[in-house]
Amino acid sequence: MTLVDRDLARLWHPYTQMQTAPPPIPVVRGEGIYLYTEDGRRILDGISSWWVNIHGHSHPKLNEALARQARELEHVIFAGFTHRPAVELAERLVEVLPAGLHRIFYSDDGSTAVEVALKMAYQYWRNRGEPERRLFVSLEFAYHGDTVGTMSVSEESVFTKAFEDLLFRVARADAPYCYRCPLGLERSTCAIDCLGSLEQILREEKGRVAGVIVEPMLQAAGGMIVWPREFLTGVRKLCDEHKTLLIADEVMTGFGRTGRMFACEHGPVRPDIACLSKGLSAGYLPLAATAATDDVYEAFLSDDRMKTFFHGHSFTANPLGCAVGLASLDIFREEGTLQRIAVLEKQLREGLEPMRSFNCVDDVRIIGGVGIVELAEDDGYLSDIGPRLYREFLDRGLLLRPLGNVLYFMPPYVITEEETNRVIEQMGEVLRGVDQA
């Protein structure tokens, strides 16, 4: 029995329950930007294995950090105990995060980091004697995870439809989707008027908002929507004016994806709470962190046990993940990773912008190490064009997994200029074929 046969007999994969779905591809090895399959193919990982891999597969420095830590301590309960990798990683994160985020709460994945942030913000107001502040404000096209709280603050979509009766009420403000402006304006002449929607909600819900949650600068699963920097600074300003918390979901945007270490630096703004995962452990192990200001932390600091933040996970601050996270931050410092991303961004702009001339292309967007081409077909996430392009790119040895009609390229940062050019050429060839069809 082949590995695929064994897989199909037992495993339940995400998003692949259609009987017509192709069988999973058995991967036996990864190195750099490439995945190697059981049948001898080499596939370029153009989506960083679901946006988590930043320094390439099987990086020698990360491998050594993981092996060294495994020889010392694999795991220990983090309630009442601590260990060196967790302490050192927290110290290093505080150094690179926006100034003022001094407290690090560990968990295990992106959805959980956001769930922690929502619970933290909600209880913050209760502990301060303002329990009426229980409403969260999120943006249209938002995606924050697959747990109940994170689905609640996400856009109503195919991801949340089956669970809508479980979700709590949120208020949704306009997102700065400039290509599809909610106000019908042009970016070249607008004054970021879409902020008016958030301002109106905060004004009408005065004294009832626990927090505003955003994916700063790049809303990913909602369609790879790139923001104008001014929208981010405007959100911070409105949160300050209405005295509510700003939660930045940097699960995907953190650790260089948008060209800065954290997307909030584009403002620059400092959120009250920030959510980290994916690149935190360079894609090696499940690890997440929710960072908060001293003000948020001190609302829980009390001899009254009812003010305790009762949230924890068996694998909180897992030493193996923390050790790899530390090594990943070393690579940023030692290998000039952010400079490498700047080169990649320039190359993506030069290579993808000409694709605006294709009949099948509606818009091209680039930010940091992410290149985005929005296609004219508009059936959202369930558009047939996505699976068709996915299969065609795989036939060319390239893993690109469109979000419906939104094709994006988000490679590990170690990709070379030559390899990037080759991917851009392949994208161009495939889209010309779409035009001709």
C-alpha positions as CSV (number, residue, x, y, z in Angstrom):
1,M,0.0,0.0,0.0
2,T,1.4,3.4,-1.0
3,L,1.7,6.3,1.4
4,V,-1.2,8.0,-0.3
5,D,-3.4,5.0,0.0
6,R,-2.6,4.8,3.7
7,D,-3.2,8.6,4.1
8,L,-6.6,8.4,2.4
9,A,-7.6,5.5,4.6
10,R,-7.1,7.4,7.8
11,L,-6.5,11.2,7.6
12,W,-8.8,14.1,7.4
13,H,-7.2,17.0,5.6
14,P,-8.3,20.7,5.7
15,Y,-10.5,21.9,2.9
16,T,-10.3,18.6,0.9
17,Q,-13.5,16.7,1.7
18,M,-14.8,16.9,-1.9
19,Q,-14.8,13.5,-3.4
20,T,-13.3,14.9,-6.6
21,A,-10.4,16.5,-4.7
22,P,-7.0,15.2,-5.9
23,P,-5.1,12.9,-3.5
24,P,-2.5,14.5,-1.2
25,I,1.1,14.9,-2.4
26,P,3.5,12.8,-0.2
27,V,6.5,15.0,0.7
28,V,9.6,13.3,2.0
29,R,12.1,16.1,2.4
30,G,12.4,19.9,2.3
31,E,15.5,22.0,1.7
32,G,15.6,25.8,1.2
33,I,12.6,26.8,-0.9
34,Y,12.0,23.3,-2.3
35,L,9.8,20.4,-1.3
36,Y,10.8,16.9,-2.5
37,T,8.1,14.3,-3.1
38,E,8.0,10.5,-2.8
39,D,7.9,10.1,-6.6
40,G,11.0,12.2,-7.1
41,R,9.5,15.6,-8.0
42,R,10.9,19.0,-6.8
43,I,8.3,21.6,-6.0
44,L,9.1,25.3,-5.3
45,D,7.3,26.3,-2.1
46,G,5.8,29.6,-3.3
47,I,3.5,30.1,-0.3
48,S,5.9,29.3,2.5
49,S,3.9,26.2,3.5
50,W,0.8,28.2,4.5
51,W,2.8,31.4,5.3
52,V,4.9,29.9,8.2
53,N,8.3,29.2,6.7
54,I,10.5,32.3,6.5
55,H,14.2,31.1,6.4
56,G,13.7,28.0,4.1
57,H,13.1,24.4,4.9
58,S,15.5,22.5,7.1
59,H,17.8,25.5,7.8
60,P,21.0,24.2,9.4
61,K,21.0,26.8,12.2
62,L,17.4,26.1,13.1
63,N,18.0,22.4,12.9
64,E,21.0,22.7,15.3
65,A,19.0,24.9,17.7
66,L,16.2,22.3,17.8
67,A,18.5,19.4,18.3
68,R,20.6,21.1,21.0
69,Q,17.4,22.0,23.0
70,A,16.0,18.5,22.6
71,R,19.2,17.2,24.3
72,E,18.6,19.5,27.3
73,L,14.8,19.9,27.9
74,E,11.9,19.0,25.6
75,H,9.0,20.4,27.6
76,V,7.9,21.3,31.1
77,I,4.7,22.7,32.5
78,F,4.7,26.5,32.3
79,A,2.3,27.1,35.3
80,G,4.6,27.8,38.2
81,F,7.7,26.8,36.3
82,T,9.9,28.6,33.7
83,H,12.9,27.8,31.5
84,R,15.7,29.7,29.7
85,P,14.4,29.5,26.1
86,A,11.1,31.1,27.1
87,V,12.7,33.8,29.1
88,E,15.2,34.7,26.5
89,L,12.7,34.6,23.6
90,A,10.4,37.0,25.6
91,E,13.3,39.4,26.1
92,R,14.2,39.3,22.5
93,L,10.6,39.8,21.4
94,V,10.3,42.9,23.6
95,E,13.4,44.3,21.9
96,V,12.0,44.0,18.4
97,L,8.3,44.6,18.9
98,P,6.9,48.1,18.8
99,A,8.0,49.9,22.0
100,G,5.8,49.5,25.0
101,L,4.7,45.9,24.4
102,H,6.5,44.5,27.5
103,R,4.5,41.5,28.5
104,I,4.6,38.1,26.6
105,F,1.9,35.5,27.0
106,Y,2.8,32.2,25.2
107,S,0.3,29.8,23.5
108,D,0.4,27.4,20.6
109,D,-0.9,28.8,17.3
110,G,-2.3,31.8,15.5
111,S,-6.0,31.3,16.3
112,T,-5.1,30.8,19.9
113,A,-2.9,33.9,20.0
114,V,-5.9,35.9,18.8
115,E,-8.4,34.1,21.1
116,V,-6.1,35.0,24.0
117,A,-6.1,38.6,22.9
118,L,-9.9,38.7,22.8
119,K,-10.3,37.2,26.2
120,M,-7.5,39.4,27.6
121,A,-9.2,42.5,26.3
122,Y,-12.6,41.5,27.5
123,Q,-11.4,40.7,31.0
124,Y,-9.2,43.8,31.1
125,W,-12.3,45.9,31.2
126,R,-14.1,43.7,33.7
127,N,-11.0,43.9,36.0
128,R,-11.1,47.7,35.7
129,G,-14.7,47.9,36.7
130,E,-16.1,48.5,33.2
131,P,-17.9,45.2,32.3
132,E,-20.2,47.1,29.8
133,R,-17.2,47.2,27.4
134,R,-17.8,43.9,25.7
135,L,-18.2,44.7,22.0
136,F,-15.4,44.0,19.5
137,V,-15.0,45.9,16.3
138,S,-13.4,44.2,13.3
139,L,-13.1,44.9,9.6
140,E,-14.8,43.7,6.5
141,F,-12.9,40.9,4.8
142,A,-11.2,40.0,8.1
143,Y,-9.9,36.5,8.9
144,H,-8.5,35.9,12.4
145,G,-8.7,32.1,12.9
146,D,-10.9,29.0,13.2
147,T,-11.7,29.0,17.0
148,V,-15.2,30.3,18.0
149,G,-13.9,33.7,19.2
150,T,-11.7,34.3,16.2
151,M,-14.4,33.2,13.8
152,S,-16.7,35.7,15.5
153,V,-14.4,38.6,14.7
154,S,-13.8,37.3,11.2
155,E,-15.8,38.2,8.0
156,E,-18.9,36.1,7.5
157,S,-17.7,33.6,4.9
158,V,-17.6,30.0,3.9
159,F,-15.2,29.5,6.9
160,T,-17.8,30.6,9.4
161,K,-21.2,29.8,7.8
162,A,-21.7,26.4,9.4
163,F,-21.0,27.8,12.9
164,E,-22.9,31.1,12.8
165,D,-25.2,30.2,15.7
166,L,-22.2,29.7,17.9
167,L,-20.6,33.1,17.2
168,F,-20.9,36.3,19.3
169,R,-22.0,39.7,17.9
170,V,-19.3,42.1,16.6
171,A,-19.5,45.4,14.8
172,R,-17.8,45.5,11.4
173,A,-16.2,48.6,9.9
174,D,-15.1,49.2,6.3
175,A,-11.7,47.9,5.2
176,P,-9.4,50.0,3.1
177,Y,-9.8,47.7,0.0
178,C,-8.7,50.4,-2.4
179,Y,-9.3,48.5,-5.6
180,R,-12.9,47.8,-4.5
181,C,-13.4,51.0,-2.4
182,P,-16.5,50.7,-0.2
183,L,-17.2,54.4,-0.9
184,G,-16.4,54.3,-4.6
185,L,-13.5,56.7,-4.3
186,E,-10.1,56.7,-6.0
187,R,-7.0,56.3,-3.7
188,S,-5.1,59.0,-5.5
189,T,-7.7,61.7,-4.4
190,C,-9.3,60.2,-1.3
191,A,-8.5,61.2,2.3
192,I,-8.8,57.7,3.7
193,D,-12.6,58.4,4.0
194,C,-13.3,54.7,4.8
195,L,-12.1,55.4,8.3
196,G,-15.5,57.2,8.8
197,S,-17.2,53.8,9.2
198,L,-15.0,52.9,12.2
199,E,-15.4,56.4,13.7
200,Q,-19.2,56.2,13.5
201,I,-19.2,52.8,15.2
202,L,-16.9,54.0,18.0
203,R,-19.1,57.1,18.5
204,E,-22.4,55.2,18.5
205,E,-21.1,52.5,20.8
206,K,-19.3,54.9,23.1
207,G,-18.3,53.2,26.4
208,R,-19.2,49.7,25.1
209,V,-16.2,48.8,22.9
210,A,-13.7,46.4,24.4
211,G,-11.3,46.6,21.4
212,V,-10.7,47.1,17.7
213,I,-9.0,44.1,16.0
214,V,-7.2,44.5,12.7
215,E,-4.7,42.6,10.5
216,P,-2.3,45.6,9.9
217,M,-1.3,46.5,6.4
218,L,-2.2,43.1,4.8
219,Q,-5.5,41.3,5.2
220,A,-4.5,37.9,4.1
221,A,-7.2,35.2,3.8
222,G,-9.8,37.9,3.0
223,G,-8.1,38.5,-0.4
224,M,-4.6,39.7,0.3
225,I,-5.8,43.3,0.7
226,V,-2.9,45.8,1.0
227,W,-3.6,49.0,3.0
228,P,-2.5,52.5,2.7
229,R,-0.3,53.3,5.7
230,E,-2.6,56.2,6.7
231,F,-5.4,53.8,7.5
232,L,-3.3,52.1,10.1
233,T,-2.4,55.4,11.8
234,G,-6.0,56.5,11.6
235,V,-7.2,53.4,13.4
236,R,-4.7,54.0,16.2
237,K,-5.8,57.6,16.5
238,L,-9.5,56.7,16.7
239,C,-8.8,54.0,19.4
240,D,-7.0,56.7,21.4
241,E,-9.8,59.2,21.0
242,H,-12.4,56.7,22.1
243,K,-10.3,55.2,24.8
244,T,-10.4,51.6,23.6
245,L,-7.8,48.9,22.9
246,L,-6.2,48.2,19.6
247,I,-5.4,44.6,18.9
248,A,-3.0,43.9,16.0
249,D,-3.3,40.4,14.5
250,E,0.3,40.0,13.3
251,V,0.1,36.3,13.0
252,M,0.7,36.4,9.3
253,T,2.2,39.9,8.9
254,G,4.8,39.6,11.6
255,F,8.5,38.7,11.1
256,G,9.2,40.5,7.9
257,R,6.3,39.6,5.6
258,T,5.4,43.2,4.8
259,G,9.0,44.4,4.6
260,R,9.2,45.5,8.3
261,M,9.7,43.2,11.2
262,F,6.1,43.9,12.2
263,A,3.5,45.5,10.0
264,C,2.6,48.0,12.7
265,E,5.9,49.7,12.0
266,H,4.5,51.0,8.7
267,G,2.3,53.4,10.8
268,P,4.3,53.5,12.9
269,V,1.8,52.6,15.6
270,R,1.9,50.6,18.8
271,P,-1.0,48.3,19.5
272,D,-2.2,47.6,23.0
273,I,-2.1,43.9,22.2
274,A,-0.3,42.1,19.4
275,C,-0.8,38.5,18.3
276,L,2.2,36.5,16.9
277,S,2.6,33.0,15.5
278,K,3.6,31.4,12.1
279,G,7.0,33.0,11.5
280,L,7.6,33.1,15.3
281,S,9.2,29.7,15.1
282,A,10.2,30.0,11.4
283,G,7.5,27.4,10.6
284,Y,9.2,24.7,12.5
285,L,6.8,24.1,15.5
286,P,3.5,25.3,16.8
287,L,4.2,28.4,18.9
288,A,2.4,31.6,19.5
289,A,2.7,34.7,21.7
290,T,0.3,37.5,22.6
291,A,2.2,40.6,23.6
292,A,0.6,43.3,25.8
293,T,1.4,46.6,27.3
294,D,2.1,47.0,31.0
295,D,-1.2,48.7,31.4
296,V,-3.1,45.6,30.2
297,Y,-0.9,43.3,32.3
298,E,-1.4,45.4,35.5
299,A,-5.2,45.0,35.2
300,F,-4.7,41.3,36.0
301,L,-2.1,41.8,38.8
302,S,-4.0,41.4,42.0
303,D,-4.4,39.2,45.1
304,D,-8.0,38.8,44.0
305,R,-7.9,35.4,42.2
306,M,-11.0,36.3,40.2
307,K,-8.9,38.8,38.3
308,T,-6.5,36.0,37.2
309,F,-6.3,35.4,33.5
310,F,-7.4,31.8,33.6
311,H,-6.0,30.6,30.2
312,G,-3.3,28.1,29.5
313,H,-2.2,25.3,27.3
314,S,-0.4,22.0,27.8
315,F,2.4,23.1,25.4
316,T,2.6,26.8,26.5
317,A,6.2,28.1,25.9
318,N,7.4,24.7,24.6
319,P,11.2,24.9,25.0
320,L,11.8,23.4,21.5
321,G,9.7,26.0,19.8
322,C,11.2,28.8,21.9
323,A,14.8,27.7,21.0
324,V,14.0,27.7,17.3
325,G,12.4,31.1,17.7
326,L,15.6,32.5,19.2
327,A,17.7,31.0,16.4
328,S,15.3,32.6,13.9
329,L,15.8,36.0,15.4
330,D,19.5,35.5,15.2
331,I,19.2,34.8,11.5
332,F,17.4,38.1,11.0
333,R,20.3,39.9,12.6
334,E,23.1,37.9,11.2
335,E,22.0,37.4,7.6
336,G,20.4,40.8,6.8
337,T,17.0,39.2,6.3
338,L,15.0,42.5,6.1
339,Q,17.4,43.8,3.4
340,R,16.9,40.6,1.5
341,I,13.1,41.2,1.7
342,A,13.6,44.7,0.3
343,V,15.3,43.3,-2.7
344,L,12.5,40.8,-3.2
345,E,9.9,43.5,-3.0
346,K,11.6,45.5,-5.7
347,Q,11.8,42.5,-7.9
348,L,8.1,41.6,-7.4
349,R,7.1,45.2,-8.3
350,E,9.2,45.1,-11.5
351,G,8.0,41.6,-12.5
352,L,4.3,41.7,-11.5
353,E,3.2,45.3,-12.3
354,P,3.3,44.6,-16.1
355,M,0.7,41.9,-15.6
356,R,-1.9,44.7,-15.2
357,S,-2.1,44.7,-19.0
358,F,-3.5,41.1,-19.1
359,N,-7.3,41.0,-19.8
360,C,-7.7,38.5,-16.9
361,V,-6.0,40.7,-14.3
362,D,-8.0,43.3,-12.3
363,D,-5.3,44.5,-9.9
364,V,-1.7,44.0,-8.8
365,R,-0.6,44.6,-5.2
366,I,2.9,44.2,-3.6
367,I,4.0,44.6,-0.1
368,G,7.3,43.3,1.4
369,G,7.8,39.7,0.3
370,V,4.3,39.2,-1.0
371,G,3.2,39.7,-4.6
372,I,-0.6,39.6,-5.4
373,V,-2.5,39.4,-8.7
374,E,-6.3,39.7,-8.4
375,L,-8.0,38.1,-11.4
376,A,-11.1,39.4,-13.1
377,E,-13.2,36.3,-12.2
378,D,-15.1,37.3,-9.0
379,D,-16.8,34.3,-7.3
380,G,-14.7,34.9,-4.1
381,Y,-13.0,32.0,-2.3
382,L,-15.1,29.4,-4.2
383,S,-14.1,30.6,-7.6
384,D,-13.2,27.7,-9.9
385,I,-10.2,29.6,-11.3
386,G,-8.2,29.0,-8.0
387,P,-8.2,25.2,-8.2
388,R,-7.5,25.2,-11.9
389,L,-4.5,27.5,-11.5
390,Y,-3.3,25.5,-8.5
391,R,-3.1,22.3,-10.6
392,E,-1.5,24.0,-13.5
393,F,1.3,25.5,-11.3
394,L,1.9,22.2,-9.7
395,D,2.4,20.6,-13.1
396,R,5.1,23.2,-13.5
397,G,6.8,22.3,-10.2
398,L,5.4,25.4,-8.4
399,L,3.2,25.5,-5.3
400,L,0.9,28.5,-5.6
401,R,-2.4,28.2,-3.9
402,P,-4.8,31.0,-5.0
403,L,-7.4,32.3,-2.6
404,G,-10.3,32.0,-5.1
405,N,-9.5,34.6,-7.8
406,V,-6.6,36.1,-5.9
407,L,-3.2,34.6,-6.9
408,Y,-0.3,35.4,-4.6
409,F,3.4,34.6,-4.3
410,M,4.9,34.5,-0.8
411,P,8.1,32.6,-0.8
412,P,10.6,31.9,2.0
413,Y,13.0,34.8,2.2
414,V,16.0,32.7,1.1
415,I,14.7,32.6,-2.5
416,T,17.3,33.9,-5.0
417,E,16.7,36.6,-7.6
418,E,17.0,34.0,-10.3
419,E,14.4,31.7,-8.7
420,T,12.1,34.7,-8.2
421,N,12.4,35.6,-11.9
422,R,11.6,32.1,-12.8
423,V,8.4,32.1,-10.8
424,I,7.3,35.4,-12.2
425,E,7.9,34.1,-15.7
426,Q,5.8,31.0,-14.9
427,M,3.0,33.2,-13.5
428,G,3.1,35.3,-16.7
429,E,2.9,32.3,-18.9
430,V,-0.1,30.8,-17.1
431,L,-2.0,34.1,-17.0
432,R,-1.4,34.6,-20.8
433,G,-2.9,31.2,-21.2
434,V,-5.9,32.3,-19.2
435,D,-6.2,35.4,-21.5
436,Q,-6.1,33.3,-24.6
437,A,-8.7,30.9,-23.3
